[in-house]
Amino acid sequence: MNRSYLAKTNKAALFFAMALLPSGLAYSQTKKDTVTKEKKIEEVVVIGYGTQKKEAVTGSVASLSGNAIKEVPSANITEAIQGRLPGVDIGRTSTKPGAVQQIRIRGERSLTGSNDPLIVLDGIPFVGSLADISPSDIKTLDVLKDASATAIYGSRGANGVIIITTNRGGKGQRARFSYNGYTGFQTLFSKYPIMDGPKLAKLRADANLFTNGPDESNNTNTDWQDQYYGVGLMMNHDVAVTGGTEKGGYNFGVAYFQQNGVVPLQKYKRLSIRGALDQEINSWLKVGFSTNSNFSISDFNGISGAPVLGYSPLVSPYLADGSPRLRTTFANVDQTALQTRSIMENLGDAYADRTNAFSSYNNLYGEVKIPGVEGLKYRLNVGLTYRNSNSGYYLGTGALNYQPATLSSASIGNSLTTQWVIENLVTYDRTFGKHKINATALYSAEQTRFNSSSIAARDVPIDAFQYFNLGHAQGEITIDPNNQGYWRRGLMSFMGRAMYQYDNRYMLTATVRSDGASVLAKGHQWHTYPAISVGWNVANESFLRNSKYINMLKLRAGYGETSNQAVAPYTTFGSLSTTPYNFGSSNAIGNFVNRAPNYSLGWEFSKTWNYGVDFSILNRRISGTVEYYVTNTEKLLLDKQLPQSSGLQVVLQNVGASQNKGLEVSLNGIIFDNRDGFSWEVGGNLAANRNKITALASGQDRNVNNLWFVGYNINALYDYQYVGLWQQGDPYLSILEPQTGAAPGMIKVLYTGGYNPDGTPVRAINESDRQIINTNPDFTGGFNTRLAYKNIDLSIVGAFQKGGVLISSIYGSAGYLNRLTGRGNNVDVDYWTEENPDVRYPKPGGLLSGDNPKYASTLALFDASFVKIRTITLGYNFNKSVLDDLGVSSLRLYVTVQNPFVFGSPYYRHSGMDPEPNSRGNENQAVSSYKANQLIIGTNNPSTRNYMMGLNLTF
């Protein structure tokens, strides 16, 4: 069967095969030209301290090109890579301007330490924020996922490594000027589903607990969200010049980004300046540098819309004379100052909240070819980082406070991070016939220093002073020791890596790295990390070399060890706390040990097995990767309680363990390859991760206070299980809920106890009926597709999740927005009445636990499944014949909408809201219920839908 016949007969089959792929596809934006099977793939990936052809990689590496990142206009990298790489989960923590999201690579490992991956920028470990890097400046982004790949970074690689390479000029390249810019606006994806005036009035009557306050009227219906949220504008301008000479290349650029939030006053600005230069001095010496510096201003990021959602719609925002209402009382109980957009914008100097940050990341290098030995080079890398942040806060007398005479308050904070890195690299790269050898040796040293301070004051005499000179404050000036900080840490490392390849068929990579860390106790500062991985290019064997269908087939397996830099400086020394006390008639401050020292404290260690298959078939029209991994993390850092007789509370020890194992699939396909000017490419990724704790301190199987349970995932919950509502005539209500006030309409939870011979429960519901609830999804993934016809192209980027538990605190007890008492406004829910019994939410004014219905926390849990279209972009590329007359190389116009559609989400159907989180678990909560690393839907900045128009110009 000839190739042309195969292409014709399989066209329809291929189309339907791609259309019926699992709901998740992720298109690799790098253009895949159709090539004959005899051609070799020359795609290169960054593997740490070097590069390697993708077909020769034996570890787990996922890559995304700079062009792919640019196709999703965004303020920072995290938004651009969501759903694009298998096993890389981007959790949204906020939609605040300039916010950086949470990154997890193949799950979470540590219980108390950081689970953030290591970021490497142009070869140097990066200590800044990803918001400091302009997405327009990125050439490639490579993610090292398994320990056989990350072991080269030793004690920093346990959570994965993200390597970012910025643009550089090419030798002999003609000077090229480029402009990339867009402008647009943000609107609410949806309002919070809060009751309007008539619904709150009815709820208040049904609950029969509270009456209207003096400012409330059942004839008033105010939508406070309309009074608060607005439209946020954004723009980005990026200009660069790139080129080269006979012996070097250069790239210099400047970018300006600005975003106004949908929340009043919130704004983020960033000015970035970057540059890179590579220059050959002679045939054996090359030098260069790269720099990335930026200045950012973040305004009013501390604002929360949580109070606004609880405002009574029965209160008018205006007084009888038409002036704004500044203060009010709800239900004759709650007194509050109102925060509308107009009120906040008119505060002027009476309100300030700003953070200024300056960052500079610099890398200098020199590279020498060793004479007399072909392929042998020495390279010196020097990295210098400077990051400074200054914040100030001021709230004038009585501003945004129910008491007009409340004294003004102000505070300032400063932090400085500096880092230096020196790396000495020797590489040897030679090919001997069918044998190819690449060896790397490294000696490096680095030091990071951090210092922060904070001062607060009260009663600043005039608003104009704000926070600029706290010495003018006439009230107390406070220097809280808990808000001051200093630490310094250093790392010294030796590393060796050897990569061997025979006849492009068999590959072997072996790595060993030894790290010595200043943060550990003497005698425990050094540890060695080995890794080995192998690969077999099966398609290059004689029995497949001439295959008409299989173009590439590679099998990979690897093992490696890494560790987590979860040990904070000085932890081995223990710590002191202070407490005030009376010494006779005098007040004194005493010091006491609150944490015992541990002079054998070490890092958390991860050991990973990884197995992978890479393939390409049908003349490279379909390609993909399948991987399976198991990561066991040992010696987790946990506090061990000490007996009271010791006089101490806890000691930090290496005693816990966790496991992550999973399956990852990525698939890319070319359905039409410029057939009559039409091309269509699709692809996708799917990842399933199973995370669980395998050991805790002192042999425990659970730690309820921290929500840690052996055999369950790190983010498990511990709560009762909602099974419905008690109804009229239900048996056993008086037995299971014997307390006064229990009645039909209250929440019914799962009973796990025994039964008497007559079928009656033997006891009431109690703590033993609480359940351990796994929250992690069954699987996640992403999908992209790109269609192009001549000059017009359409790109769609999406993501999906199946299963898992979504926590929405607005429906539970933590946010105080579903109290069902009528005290403040309530989430718009269909609640129980005698005429309306078959519903999810309990009877208003029923049995309470504190200020919420009993078991109300169970109402916060939803199925977390969803399918989302993240981005739709429609672009037009002007004809080259037209551009040549103008001296322009390329010109592209595009329009983009972000976050336009949601499908298949039970939470979206229930609430109309975006099913992705927007808050950390400990933010803006009236009741402390969730952990900081647990992402929830709360009252942080709400999800937005963004509309943008952009231009890409090169000449």
N, C-alpha and C positions, 0 to 999 in steps of 0.2 A: 504493500500500500504506500503510494507516494505521499509526500508531505502536503502538497496542495490539496489532494483528496481528503486527507485527514483533517486539514483546517476547515474545509467546507462541510464535511459531514458531521464534525463535532461542534460546529458553531452553536447550534441550538442546545445541544446537551451541555456544553460548557456554560452557556448563559444560565440555564436552569440550575446547574450544579452550584454556581456562585450565588444565585438568588436564594437557594435553600440552605446556605451555610448557617451555622448556629447564629442566633440573634446577634452575635457580636463579630464585627469585622473591623479591622483597623488598617487603613490604607497607608502604606509607606509613601510619603510624598516625593521621595527621590524618583526621578523619571526613570522608567525601565524600558529602554529601547529594545525592541526585538532583535536578538542576535542569534547567529547560528550556534548550534550546540558545540561546535569546535572551539568557539571563543572562550577565553577564561574570564571569570569575574574578577575585576580588579578593584572592587569596592574595599576600602580600607577602614578599619575601625581602630579607635584608640583603646589600648589595653592597659594603660598605666606605664609610664617610663618608656613609651615607645608606641609603635603602631604595628598592625599586622593585617595581611589580607584576610578578608572575612572567611574565605573558604579554608583558611588554615587555623582559624581560632578553635581552641579546644575547650575553653571555658564558656560560661553563660554570659553573653554580652548582647544587649539590645541597644539599637542606635536610632537616632532621629536626626535628620538633616536640618540645617538652619532654614532652608526653604520651607520645610514642613512647619517649623515653629512660627515662621512669619505668616503662614496662611491662617493662623488664628490670632488676629490682633489682640494684644493683651498687655497689661501693665507689667507682668512678670512671667517668668518661665513656667511656673507651676500651672497657671491657667492654660498655657499653650500645649502642655503635654498630657493633660487629663485624658485618660482613656486611650492613649496612643501606644503604650508599651506594656506588654504582658508582665504581670507581677509587680508593676509599679502603681501603687494606689495613691492618688492625690485626694486627701480629705479636706473639704472646705471648712475653714474655721471662722471665716467672716467674709462679707462682701464690702468691708470698709475700704476706702481708697488706699491703695498701696499695700493691702494685706497680703501676706505670704501664707500659703496653705501648708498643711501637714503632709509630709511625704513618708510613705512606708514601702519598703522593698521586701517582698515575700514575708509580710506579716510583722508582728511585734515579738520581740524576744525578752526584753528586760522589763522587770516589774517596777523598779525604782530609778533606773538609769535612762538615758536618752535612747530613743529608738530611731533617731534621725540619721539618715545616711551621711557619709563623708562627701563633701563637695570639693572637687579639685578644679581650679580655674587656671587654665594654661599651664598645667603641670605642678601648681603649688596648692597645698591644702588651703581651703577658703574658710575664713572665720567670720565672714560678714553675712548679710541677708541677701537672699536671691533677688529681692527687690532692687538691689544695687546694680544688677546686671541688665543692660538693655537687651531684650530679645532680638533686636535687629542686628546685634553685633555677634551673634552666635553662628559659628560655622557648622559645628557638629555637637551633638550631645550623646554620649555613650554611657550606658548603665552597666556596671559590673555587678552581677547578681549572686553568683555562687562563690563559695570560699576558694575554689581553685583559681578564680579570677581575682578575688579581692584580697587574697592572702598576701599579695605583693605590698599591700598597705598595712599589713600586720595588725597592730593594736587599734587600728581605726576602721577596720573594714567589716566588722560584724554585721552592720546594718546596711551593707551595700555601699557602692561608690558611684557617684554621678560625676563624670568627667566632662567639663565644658571647654571646648576649644573655640576661641574667638577668631574672627576673620583676620587674615594676613595677606599682604600683597605677594604676587608671584614674580619670580625673576624674569626680567625681560618683558613684563606686562605693560601694555600701554596705559597711561594714566586714565582712570575712569572715575567719573563723578556720579554719585547715586543719591537719590532722595526717596525716603520711604515715610509716608505720613498718613494719618487718618484723623478724622474728627467724628464725633457722634454724641449720643446721649443715652442715659439709663433711665428706665422706668421700673416701677415695681413689677415683679413677676405676678404677684397677687398681693392684695391686702391680707393682713391677718384676719381670720374669720371671727370677728368680734360682733357681739349683739348690737343692734341699733336700739333707739329709744323705746319703741313699743315692746320689743322683746325683753329688754331689761325690766321694764315696768311690770310685765307679766311675770317674769321670774321672781321679782321682788314680792309680788302678791302671792305667788305660789309658795315661796319659801316662808313668808310670814315671819321674818326675823328682823328686817330693817325697814324703816320708812324713809321717805324722801327728805333730803336735807334742805336748808333754807334757799339754796340756789338751784334746786332741782324742780323740774316740772314735767309732768307726763305729756305735756303738749310740745316739749322741746325734743329735737332729734338731731344731735350734733355728731358728725363723723370726724372724730379727732384725728384719725389718720390723714384725712384730707387737709387738716389744719397743720399737720406735722411733716409728712413726707412730701417730697417734691421731685423734680427732674434733675438728674445729675449730668453735667456736661463733661466731656473728656476730649483730649486731643493729644497727638503724638507727632513730633517732627524729628526726623533723623537724617542727617546729611553726612556723607563720608566720601573720601577720596582714596582710591586704591591704585597702586601701580608698582612698577619695579624698574630697575636698571639692569645692566648686564650682569651685575654681581649681587643684586639684592632686591628686596621688595619692601613695600611700606603700606600701611593702612592707618588713616587718621579720621576721626569722626567726632561729631557732637550730637547729642540727642536731648530733646526736652519733652517731658511728659507731664500732663496735668489732668487731674480728675477731681470733680466735685461730687460728693456723695448725695444720695437721696435723702439723707438725714441732714437737718439744718447745720450749717457752718462747716461741716466736714469737707476737707480738701487735702489733696496730696499733690506736691510738685517735686519733680526730679530733673536735675540737669546733669548730664553725663558727658564726660570727655574721655576719649580713649585713643590709644595709639599703639602701633606695633611697627617694629623695624627689624629687618634681617639683612645683614651685610657680610659678604665674603671679603675678608681683608686680603687674602691670597689663596692659593690652592689648598692650603692646609688649615687655615684659621677662619672661623665664622663667628660673628658676635650678633647680638640683638637684644631687644627688650620689648615688653608689652606693658601697658599701663591702663588702668581702668579706674577713673576717679569720678565721684559724683557727689552732689550736694542735694539733699532732700529736705522738704518742709512738710510736716504733717500737722494739720490743724484739727483739733477737737475730736480726736479718736476716742476719747474717753466718754463721749456722749452715748447714752443708751435710750432706746425708745421704749423700754419696759414700762416706765410709769404711765406713758401716754396711752398704752393699750388698756390700762385699768381705769381711765377716766370715765366718768358717767356721761353717757350721751344725753342725759336729761338736763345737763347744765349747758347754758349758752356760753360761747366764747367771748361774748360782749356784754358789758353792763348796759343799763337802761339808757345811758347817754351816748352809747355807741363806742365808747372807749374799750380797749381790750380788758378782759377779766384776767387778773394776775393770780388770784388765789381763790380757793373755793373749799367747800366741805361736802363730802359724799356721805349719804345715808346717816347724817348726824353723827358720824364717827371719825372718818378719815379726813384730816386737813392736809391740803397739799398746795404747792405752787404749780401753776400751769406752765407747760413748756410747749408752746406752739412755735411754728417757724417764724412768724412775725415778731413774737415776744423775744425770741432768742436773737434774731437779727438786729433788733433795736436796742440790745443791751450795750453795744458799743464797747467802751473801755472797761465796763463792769464785768466782762467775761473774757478770759483768755485761756487757751490750752494749746500749746504749740511745742513740737519737738523738731529741732534742727539737727541734722546728721551730716557729717562729712566723712567720706570713705575714700581711701586710695589703696589700690591693690597693684603691686608692681612686681615684675619678674624680669631679671636680667640674666643673660646667659653668655657663655663663651664655649665654642666647640672646636676641638683640635683633632685633626687626623694624625695619628701616630705614624711617623715616617718609618718605612721599612716593613710594616705589617699591614697588608691590605685588609680593609674592613674593620680596623681597630680605631676607635675614637674615644676621646675623653671630653666630657661636658661638665661644666660648672653652672649650676642654677642657683640664683640668689633671689629669694622672695622677701619682699618688705610690705607689710600691711599696717595701715594707720586708719583707725575708725573712731570717731569722736561723736558723741551725742549729747545735746543740751536740751533740757525740757523745762518748761515753765507753765505754771497754772495759777490763775487768779479768779476769784469770785467775789464781787463787790458786796457791800453791805446790803443785806436783804434780797440780793439777786437770786432768783429761782429758789426762794425759801418762803415758807408760809409765814414766818415771823419777820416782818420788815426791818426789825432792829438787829437781826443776826449779824454779828461782826464779820467783816471781810476776812478772807483767808487766802494765803498764797504759798506756793512752794516752788522750789527749783531742784533739778536733778542733773547730774553730769556723769558721764561714763567715758572711759578711754580704753580702747583695746589696741595693743601693738603686738606685732608678730614678726619674727625674722626666721627664715629658713635657708639653710645652706645644704645643697645636694651635690655630691661628687659622683658622677656616673662614668663608668667605663663600659663600652659596648663593643661587641665583635660580631660582625655579620658577613658570612661568606657562603658561597655555594661551590661545592665540589662535585661536579657531575650531577648525579641524582640526589646528592646529600646537601641539605641546607641547614646551616647552624646559625643561631642567634643567641648570644649570651650577654647578660647585663649584670654588672656588679654596682652596688650603691653603698655609699656611706653618707649619712645625712644627720644633721642636728637642727633643732628648732626650739624656739622659746616663745611662749605667749604670755603677755602680761595684761591684767585687767584691773581697773580701779574705778570705783563709783562713789558718789556722795550725794546726799540729799539734805535739804533744810526746809522747814516749814515755819510759817509765821501767821499771826492773826492781827487783825485791826490795822490794816494798811490805811493811812490817813486819807488818801485820795485815789480814785480809780486810775488816774494817769500814771501812777507809779507802778501799778500792776505787780509783777514779780521781779522787776529789774533791780531793785535795791531793797532787800528785806530788812536792812538796817533801819529803814524808816518806820517799820512796824512798831506800833505802840503797845501791842499785846505780847504774849509769850512767843519766843522763838525756840523752836524745837529741833534738836539734832538727835534723831532716833538711831541708836546703834544698830538696830535691825535693818536700817535702810542705807547703811554704808558697807562698802565691800572692797576687798583687795585679794587678788591671788596671782600667782605666777606658777607656770608649769613648763617643764622641758621634756624633750624626747630625743633620744639618740638611737640611731638605727643602722643596721647592716643588712644588706639584702643581696641575694644572688638568684638569678633566673636563667634557665637554659631552655631554649626551644629548638627541637630537632625535627626535621621533616625529610622523609625519604620518598623520592619520586612522586611528590604531591599525592601520596597515598596514605602514608602512615605519619602521624604527628605525635610528638611527646613534648609536654611542658612540665618542668619541675621548678618549684620556687621554694626558697627558704628565706625567712626574714627573722631577725632578732631585734627586739626593741627593749630599750632601757628607759624607764619613766621616773621622773622626779616625784610623782605623787604617791608612789608606793614606798613601803618601808624598806630599809636596808636589808639586803638578803633576799628580797622578793621583787626587786626592780626589773630584772631581766627575764624575758621569755622569748622562746623561739617558735615560729609559726611555719610549719611545712605545708606544701600543697603539691599535688601532682594531677595531671589530666592527660588523657590520650584521645586521639581522634583517628578515624579511618574513613578516607574518601573512597567509599565502595564503588562509586560511579567511575572512578579512574582505573578500576581493575579491568583486566582483559575481557571478562565475561559481561561487562556492562558498558565498556568504552564505546561501543558502536550502537548502543541502544537508541531507538527512535523515540522513545518515550521518556526515559529517565536521563535528565541532563546533569543532575547533581544529587548525590546521596551520601551523607556523612553521618557517622555514628560517633558520639562523644561520651566520655565518662570521666569524672573527676572527683577528687577528695581534697579538702583543705581545712585548715584551722585559722581562725581569726579571734579577735577579742574586742570587747566593747569598752571604750574609754569612759566608763560610767563612774569611775572613782573621782570625786571632787578633790581638789588640792587640800591638803592638811587633814583629810578624813582619818588617816591613821593615828593622828594625835588625839582624837576625841574632841569635845567642844565644851565650852562654858556658857552658862546663861546668867543673867542678872535678875535680881529681885529686890524691890524696896522693902524696908522693914524699920521698925522703931527701935532705936538704941537709947534707952532711957527717954529723955525728952527730945532727942534729936532724931531726924530722919536720916537713914543711911541706905546705901546700895550694897548688896552682897552678891558675891559670885559663887556659883555652885556648878559642879560637873553634871551635865545632863546627858552626855554620851560618852561611854567608856572608850579609851583608845584600843586599837587593834593593830599590833605591829606585824601581823601576818596577812593583812588584807591585800587581796589581789583583784585582778580584773575578772569580768565575766567572759567565758570562753565559748565559742561556737565551733562546732564541727559539722561540715556539710558534705553529703554525697549528692552528686548531680549527674543525671543521665539525659542525653539529648540526641535528637535526630533532626538534621537539616536536609531539606530536599527541594528539588526543582524538577518539574516535569512538563511535558508537552511543549517543547521548545521554549522552556522557561516562562511559559504563560502562567503557570501556577507554581508558587514556591511557599515554603513555610518551615516552621520549627515546632517540634514537640519536646517538652522537657518535663522531667520528674525529679524532685529534690526532697531531701530529708535533712533538716538542720536541728541538731540537738545543742542547746545552750546550757552550760553548767556553771556552777558557782555564782548563781545570781546573788546580787547584793540585797540582803534583807536585814531588817532590824530584829534582833533577838531580845526578848524581854528578860531582864535580870531580876533576881529576887530582891525584895525590898530591903532585906538585911544588908545588901551590898551598898546601899546608899546611892545607887545609880539607877537609871531608867532602862536604857537600851544600849546594845553594842551592835555595830554594823558588821555582819559576817558574810562570807561566801557560802551560802547554804541552799539556795533554791535551784530549780532547773525548769526548762521549758522546751517545747518542741514545735517546730513548724515543718509541715510537709505539704507538698502540693503538686499540681499539674498545671502546665502552661502550654497553650497552643496559640500560634500565630500563623496567619494564612494571608497570602497576597495573590491577586489574580489580575491578569490582563484579558478582558473580555473582547474588546476591539482595540486594535493597535493602528490608529490613524487610517482606518479603512474609509476611503472617500472623504477624508478630512475629519472623521469621527473617531474618538478614542474613549474608552471607558475602562477604568481601573477600580478595583475594589479590594478590600482586604479586611482582616480583623484579628482580634486577639481575645483570648479567654483565659482566665486564671482561677483556679480553685485552691485556696489555702486552708489547711486545717491546723489551727493553733491550739495548744493546750499547755497548762502548767503540769509538770510532772513531779515536782517536789517543792516543799516549803520548809521553813525553819522548824527545827526540833521535831521533825517527823510528822508535823501537822498535816491534815488533809484539807483544812480550810482556814482561812483568815477572814472572818465575816466583816470586820471593820474596814478592811481594804478591798473587799469583794474579790478575794483570790481563792480559787478552789482547785485542788488537784484533779486533773482529768478534764478540766473545762478551760475555755479560752480566757486570755488575760482580761478581756473586757466583759466578762460575764456579769450578770446582774443576780441579785438575790432578793426575791420578792414573792408575794402571793401570786397565784395564777387566776386571772379573771376568767370566770365561766358564765357570767350573765348577771341578771338582777333577780332578787327574790320577788316572787309574785304572790298574789293572793291565793291562799290555799296550799302553798308549798309546805310539805312536811319538814319537820326538824329545824325550822328557823329558831324556835325558842331554845333548842338544845345547842345548836352550833353557834348562835349569836345570842347568848342569854342576857346581855347587858341591857339596861334601860334605854329605850329609844330605838332598838332594833325593830324594823317593820318592813313590810313589803315595799319595794322600790330601792332598797339599799343594795350595794354591790355584793355579789355572791362569789366567793373564791373557792378554789379546790380544797376539799377536805381529804387528808391522807391517812386519817386514823382508822381504828377498827370499828366494828359494829357489834351490838348485842345480838343475842339469838332472835329477838323480835325485829331485828333490822334497824334499830335506832342507833345513832352514833354514840360511842362510849364517852365522848368528851366534846368540849367546845373547840372552835377554831383557835389555834395558838401559834406561837413562833415556829413550832416544828412543821407547820404546813407550808412554810415558805419554800420556794423552789429555786434551784440554780438554773439560770436562763442563759443559754449560749446566744450571743448577739451577732457573731460573724456570719456573713452571707455564705450561701452555697457556692456561688461563683460570681465573678465580675468580669467585665470586658469592655471593649470599645469597638467601634466600626467607623470606617471612613469610606467614601467613594468619591470619585472625580470623573466627571464627564466633560468632554471638550468637543466642540464642533468648530473647526477653523479657528476663528479668533475669540470665540466665546467659551468660557469654562464655568462649570458649576461644581463646587466642592461641598460635601456634607460630612460633618464629624459628629459622632454620637457615642453614647456609652450606655451600659446596662448593668443591672445587678439583679440576681435572683436570690430571694430569701434573706435571712438576717433579720435583726430587730432594729427598727428605727425608733429612737426616743424623741418624742415631741413633748417638751416640758410644758407647753402652753395648755395641753390637755390633761396633764397630770397634776400632782400636788406641789411640785417644786416652784412653779412660776406664779402661783396665786391668781391664775386667770381662769380657773375652773372650779371655784369654791362652791358654786351653786347655792349661795346664800343671799345674793343681791347686795352684798356690802360694797363691792365695786363692780365694774363691768366684767362680763363673763364671755368666754369663748362661746360662739353660737353653736349650741349642741341641742340635739333632740332628746329631751330628758323625760323621765318616767312621770306619768300621772295615772290615775286610775282609768282614765279614758284612753291613755296612750302607753300601754305597758310594754310593748314589744320593741324596745329601744336599747341603746348601748349605755346611756348615761343615767345616773341614779336620780332619785327624787330630790328636788330642791328642799333644803332645810332639814334633811334627814339626819341620821346618826353621823356625828362629826368626830374626826380625830384631829384635835387642834382646830385649825381654821378650815380644814378640808373634809370632804366626805371620807368616811372610813374606807381604807383600801384604795384611795384615789390615785395612788402612784401607779396602779395597774392600768389606768386609763391612758398613760403616756406611751404605751408600747404598741407599735404597728408593724405590719409586714413591710420590710424595707425594699421590696422589689420595685424596679422601675426600668423603663427604657426612655432615654432622653436624646433629643437632637441638641447637641451643644452649639454647633455653629453651622450656618449656611452662608456660603460666599458665592456671589456671582461676579465674574470678572470679564473684562474685555481687553485684549491685547491689540494695540494698533498695528497696522500693517507696516512691515519693515520698509517697504518702498516709500511710504509716506514719511516715515521717520528719517530716512536717509537724507531727504531734502532739508530736514531741519537740523541735521547733525546730531540726532538722538539715536542711541542704540536700542532702547526699549522703553515702552510706555504702557503701563497697565492701570486701568481704573477698576475699582471693585466696590461692591456694597456687601456688608456683612450684618447678619443678625445672630446674636448669641443667646442661647437658652430659650429658643422659641417654643419648643413643644415637649410634652411629657406624655408617655403612654404606659399602660400596664402597671400603674402605681396605685395600690389600695389607698395610700395616704393622700395622693392627689385627688382621687375620687371623693374621699371623705372631706377634705378641707379646701381643695382648690390650690393648695400651696405646693411649692417645689419640694420634692421628697429628699433632696440632698441637704445635709446638715449646714447650719450657718453659725454655730456657736460651739465653744468648748463647754464641757459638762458643768464646770464650776462658775460660769459667767452668768450674771444677772439673775440669780436664783434666790427666791425668798427662803427656800429650805435647801440646805446642803444635801444633795442626793447622789450626785454623779462625780466622777473623777475628771481631772483636767484633760487627760488624753482621750476621754470618751467624747466623741463628737455627737452633737444633738441638734435638733431644731429648737431654738430658743428665741430670745428677744434681742439678740444682737442684730446688726444690720440685716434687713430682709433680703431675700434673693431678688435679683434684678433681671430684666430683659434688656439687652443692649443693641443699639442700632448704630452702625458706623459706615462711613464712606471714606475710601482711601485711594492713594495714588502711589505707584512705584515708577520711578523715573531713573534712567541711566543714560549717560552720554560721555 
